[in-house]
Structures are given as C-alpha cells and as structure tokens.
Amino acid sequence: KLFSAHLGCGVIAKFNDMKLRHAKVLIRERNLNFTEIAEVLGFSSVHYFSRLFKKKTGMTPSEYSDSVV
C-alpha cells in the first residue's frame, strides 16, 4: 500500500515499466533479438513481452526498432 500510495502504481507495474525501459535500450543496441531480450529481462515468453511492450508504448518491439534507426 505504501509503494502504491507513494508512486501511484503497484510493485509489478513499476517493475514491468523498468524492464520495458531496459528493453528499449537493448533494442536500440541491436545485439539481441526479441526472444533473447524477453529471456534476459525475465518475461515468461516473447509473446507476453511483445503484448506488454505494445500496451505500454503503443508500438510493437519491431515498430520501435524501425523507429530508432
């Protein structure tokens, strides 16, 4: 409750936001494919990673990758 009251979101939501920020860095570096990024960040599957990424950013990991060329 304290975490949510202070930051305005739950622990899991904040943790996922942090993982997605790191995913953006990894996508820009272009050293790993999306499956590897999902694994490194601890997502249960590349499909879940892609769905969450799109939900939070408004674009798929591929679209994000293409936009930061």
N, C-alpha and C positions, 0 to 999 in steps of 0.2 A: 504494500500500500504506500509506503514511504517513497519507493522508487517511482511509482506511477504518479503520485502527487507532486513530486519534485520535477520530473521530466515530462510528464504528460502522456506517457505511454508505458506499456508493460516491459518487463525484462526481455522477453522473447522478441518483441517488436524492435526494441533498441538493438539487441544482439544481431538480428537479421539486417537492420539498417547498416550496422558496422560491417557485416560480411559483404553486403552489396557495394558499399563504398570501396572495399578492398577488391571486390570483383572488377569494378571499373578500372582500377589500377592495373590489375592483371590482364584485362582485355586490351588496354592501351599498350602494354608491354609486348603483346603478341608472342609470348614464349610458350603459352599453354593453350590447348583447345578448350572448348566449353565444358566438355566432360571432365577434363583434368582440373579445371577451375572449380567446378562443383565438388569434386572429390577433396581438393586441397582445403576448401572452405567448410567442409563437413556437411554439405547438403545430402539428403538421402538419395537423390537422383538428379540427373541433368534436367529432367523434365520439371521437377519441382523448382529447381534453380531458375530455369527459364520462365516459368509461370510467375514466380515471385519477382524476378527482375522486371518483367513486363508490367506487373501490377504496380510496382513502386516507381518505375522510371518512365512508363508509357511507351517503351520500345523493347523489342527483344534484344538479347545479347548480340545477335548478328547485326541488327539495325544500329545498335550502339557502336559496334566495332566499325561499321561502314561510315558512321558519322564523325569518327575521330581520326580519320586517315591522315 
